[in-house]
Amino acid sequence: MTSSSLRKLLCAYRAGRLDAGELMARLRDLPFQDLRFAKVDLHRPFRRNFAEVIYARGKTPAQVVAIARVLRRNGHPVLITKLNRRMASKIRKRLPGLRYFPEAQLAAGASGGAATRPGAAAGPFPSLRGPASGRSGEKSVLVMTAGTSDIPVAEEAAVTLECLGVSVRRLFDVGVAGLPRLLAHRKLLWDARVIVVVAGMDGVLPSVVSGLVGRPVIAVPTSVGYGASFEGVAPLLTMLNSCSPGVAVVNIDNGFGAGYLAATMLDG
């Protein structure tokens, strides 16, 4: 339930269109609804300004659909992460209006099943967060990668930001193996209010970027690399040991977490 839907409910009760029993029945599931296999957090928009997000990996299609329907029924948008193409195909048949982003392995849809339309006047996904974000049209966050293989995680961050009403610019394959590629885009770095840097292998790029510009940098280690990278542990440790101040680090392959954090930084 959102602030707007709760206000409408209370207004209906005050106007006599809803009796006390009906009001209590509608409020019964605050702050969460228990599905036994999941307890859907319906109070999160009040605390975090965005609804609960569904992590698909490890869940069945039926579980994802059930959680999504609870969110929609309560006026919340739907955002599903780590969703492979096969599972997405099954889920979209049961959730009209859900849009799938295969590279980001993410699906999104507005509350009530309304389809989202990139390029609309109020931003790519205005209804997923609402006008309160107030950042439509601003190129506030730069999402960049060290290599082409890091793009899927970067896209998860970028699409998450777009779903939160934030305009995004992308800069791919500018890793430290060829620094002139990065230096050619210094103005792009300075124009961003927050920079999300996605890198595997040695994981050095976030420190280099932070050393070049005075912007908050969110570092995302990826599992891209050879054996000694230990599926992302090596770049994670490099990023955690950055000697450049202003670098925040999220978990391995956590593009969603980086996008969400960047959006909250803009709110500050």
C-alpha positions in Angstrom: 0.0 0.0 0.0 1.3 3.4 -0.9 0.8 6.7 0.8 -1.7 7.7 -1.9 -3.8 4.5 -1.7 -3.9 4.7 2.2 -5.1 8.3 2.0 -7.8 7.3 -0.4 -8.9 4.5 1.9 -9.1 6.7 5.0 -11.0 9.4 3.0 -13.5 6.7 1.9 -14.0 5.7 5.5 -14.4 9.3 6.6 -16.9 9.9 3.8 -19.0 6.9 4.9 -18.3 4.9 1.7 -16.4 2.3 3.8 -17.5 0.9 7.1 -15.2 0.1 10.0 -15.2 -3.6 9.3 -14.2 -3.1 5.7 -11.5 -0.7 6.7 -10.0 -3.1 9.2 -10.1 -5.9 6.6 -8.2 -3.7 4.2 -5.7 -2.7 6.8 -5.2 -6.2 8.1 -2.2 -6.9 5.9 -0.2 -3.9 7.0 2.7 -3.9 7.2 3.1 -7.2 5.3 1.0 -10.0 3.8 1.9 -13.6 4.7 2.0 -16.0 1.8 3.7 -18.7 4.0 6.6 -19.0 1.6 7.0 -15.2 1.6 6.0 -12.3 3.7 5.5 -9.5 1.3 6.6 -6.1 2.8 3.8 -3.7 2.0 5.2 -1.0 4.3 8.5 -0.5 2.5 7.3 2.5 0.3 6.8 4.4 3.6 10.3 3.6 4.8 12.3 3.4 1.5 10.3 5.3 -1.0 10.0 2.2 -3.2 8.3 -1.1 -3.0 9.8 -4.5 -2.2 11.9 -5.9 -5.1 11.5 -9.6 -6.1 14.8 -11.6 -6.4 13.9 -14.4 -8.8 16.8 -16.7 -8.4 15.9 -19.7 -6.3 12.1 -19.0 -6.5 9.6 -20.9 -8.7 7.6 -19.0 -11.4 4.5 -19.5 -9.3 6.1 -17.9 -6.2 7.3 -14.9 -8.2 3.8 -14.5 -9.7 2.1 -14.7 -6.3 4.4 -12.1 -4.8 4.0 -9.8 -7.8 0.2 -10.0 -7.6 0.2 -9.0 -4.0 2.4 -6.0 -4.8 0.1 -5.0 -7.7 -3.1 -5.5 -5.7 -1.7 -3.0 -3.2 -0.8 -0.5 -5.8 2.9 -1.2 -5.8 5.1 -1.5 -8.9 6.8 -4.7 -9.8 10.6 -5.1 -10.2 12.1 -8.6 -10.6 15.8 -9.1 -10.6 18.1 -12.1 -11.6 15.4 -13.4 -14.0 16.5 -15.6 -16.8 14.7 -15.6 -20.2 13.0 -18.9 -19.8 11.5 -18.0 -16.4 10.6 -14.6 -17.7 8.6 -16.1 -20.5 6.5 -18.1 -18.1 5.9 -15.2 -15.7 4.9 -12.6 -18.3 2.1 -14.8 -19.5 0.6 -14.5 -16.0 1.5 -10.9 -15.4 0.2 -8.6 -18.2 2.2 -5.4 -18.7 5.5 -6.8 -17.4 8.5 -5.8 -19.6 11.6 -7.9 -19.7 15.1 -6.7 -20.2 17.2 -9.8 -21.2 20.6 -8.2 -20.9 19.9 -7.0 -17.4 18.0 -10.2 -16.5 15.3 -7.9 -15.0 11.6 -7.4 -15.5 9.6 -4.3 -14.6 6.0 -3.2 -14.6 3.9 -0.5 -13.1 1.3 -1.1 -10.5 -2.0 -2.5 -11.7 -0.4 -4.1 -14.8 0.0 -0.9 -16.8 2.7 -1.4 -19.5 5.8 0.8 -19.3 6.9 2.8 -22.3 10.5 3.9 -22.6 10.9 7.5 -23.9 7.7 8.8 -22.4 7.7 12.5 -21.5 8.1 11.9 -17.8 11.0 9.5 -18.1 11.4 5.8 -19.2 9.5 4.4 -16.2 7.7 7.3 -14.5 5.0 5.2 -12.8 7.4 2.9 -11.0 8.3 5.6 -8.5 6.1 8.6 -9.3 6.6 12.3 -9.7 8.2 12.7 -6.3 11.6 11.8 -7.7 11.7 15.0 -9.7 14.7 14.1 -11.8 13.1 13.5 -15.2 15.4 14.4 -18.0 18.5 15.0 -15.8 21.6 12.9 -16.8 22.5 12.4 -13.2 24.1 8.9 -13.1 26.8 7.5 -15.3 27.0 3.7 -15.5 30.3 2.4 -16.9 32.2 -0.8 -17.3 35.8 -1.9 -17.5 35.0 -4.5 -20.2 32.2 -5.6 -22.6 31.7 -8.8 -20.5 30.7 -6.6 -17.5 27.8 -5.1 -19.4 25.0 -7.4 -18.1 25.7 -6.3 -14.5 25.9 -2.7 -15.6 22.6 -3.0 -17.4 21.0 -4.3 -14.2 22.2 -1.1 -12.5 21.1 1.2 -15.3 17.6 -0.3 -15.7 17.1 -0.2 -12.0 17.9 3.5 -12.0 15.6 4.1 -14.9 12.8 2.3 -13.0 13.4 4.7 -10.1 13.0 7.7 -12.4 16.6 8.5 -12.8 18.1 9.3 -16.2 21.2 7.3 -17.0 24.2 7.6 -19.4 26.2 4.6 -20.3 30.0 4.2 -21.0 31.2 0.7 -21.8 34.6 -0.9 -22.2 36.9 1.8 -20.8 39.1 -0.4 -18.5 42.7 0.3 -17.4 44.2 -1.9 -20.1 43.6 1.1 -22.4 43.5 4.3 -20.3 43.2 6.7 -23.3 39.6 5.2 -23.8 38.7 6.5 -20.3 40.5 9.8 -20.5 38.7 10.7 -23.7 35.5 10.8 -21.7 36.5 13.0 -18.7 33.7 15.5 -19.3 31.2 12.7 -19.2 32.6 11.7 -15.8 32.4 15.3 -14.4 28.8 15.8 -15.7 27.5 12.9 -13.6 26.4 13.4 -10.0 27.1 9.7 -9.2 29.1 7.2 -11.1 28.6 3.4 -11.0 31.7 1.5 -12.1 31.4 -2.1 -13.0 34.6 -4.2 -13.3 35.9 -7.7 -13.1 39.4 -9.1 -13.5 41.7 -6.9 -11.3 38.8 -4.5 -10.3 41.0 -1.4 -10.5 38.8 0.9 -12.6 36.7 2.4 -9.7 39.9 3.7 -7.9 41.1 5.2 -11.2 37.8 7.0 -11.8 37.6 8.2 -8.2 41.1 9.6 -8.5 40.1 11.6 -11.6 36.9 13.2 -10.6 35.2 14.5 -7.4 32.1 12.4 -7.7 30.8 9.6 -5.5 31.7 6.3 -7.0 29.8 3.0 -6.5 32.0 0.0 -7.3 30.5 -3.2 -8.5 32.8 -6.3 -8.8 31.8 -8.9 -11.3 32.5 -12.6 -11.5 34.2 -12.0 -14.9 37.8 -13.2 -14.9 40.1 -16.2 -14.9 40.6 -18.7 -12.1 42.6 -16.4 -9.7 39.8 -13.9 -9.7 37.8 -16.4 -7.7 34.5 -15.6 -9.4 34.7 -11.9 -8.3 36.3 -12.2 -4.9 39.6 -10.7 -6.2 38.1 -7.5 -7.7 35.8 -7.2 -4.6 38.9 -7.1 -2.3 40.7 -4.7 -4.6 37.7 -2.3 -4.5 37.4 -2.7 -0.7 41.0 -1.7 -0.4 40.8 1.3 -2.7 43.1 4.1 -1.6 40.9 6.7 -3.3 38.3 8.2 -0.9 34.7 8.3 -1.9 34.3 4.7 -3.2 31.4 2.6 -2.0 31.4 -1.1 -2.8 28.4 -3.5 -3.3 28.5 -7.2 -3.6 29.6 -9.3 -6.5 27.4 -8.9 -9.6 25.0 -6.8 -7.6 23.9 -4.3 -10.3 20.6 -3.8 -8.6 22.1 -2.8 -5.3 24.4 -0.3 -7.1 21.5 1.3 -9.0 19.4 1.5 -5.8 22.2 3.1 -3.8 22.9 5.6 -6.5 19.3 6.7 -6.6 19.3 7.2 -2.8 22.4 9.3 -3.1 20.5 11.6 -5.4 17.7 11.9 -2.9 20.1 13.2 -0.2 
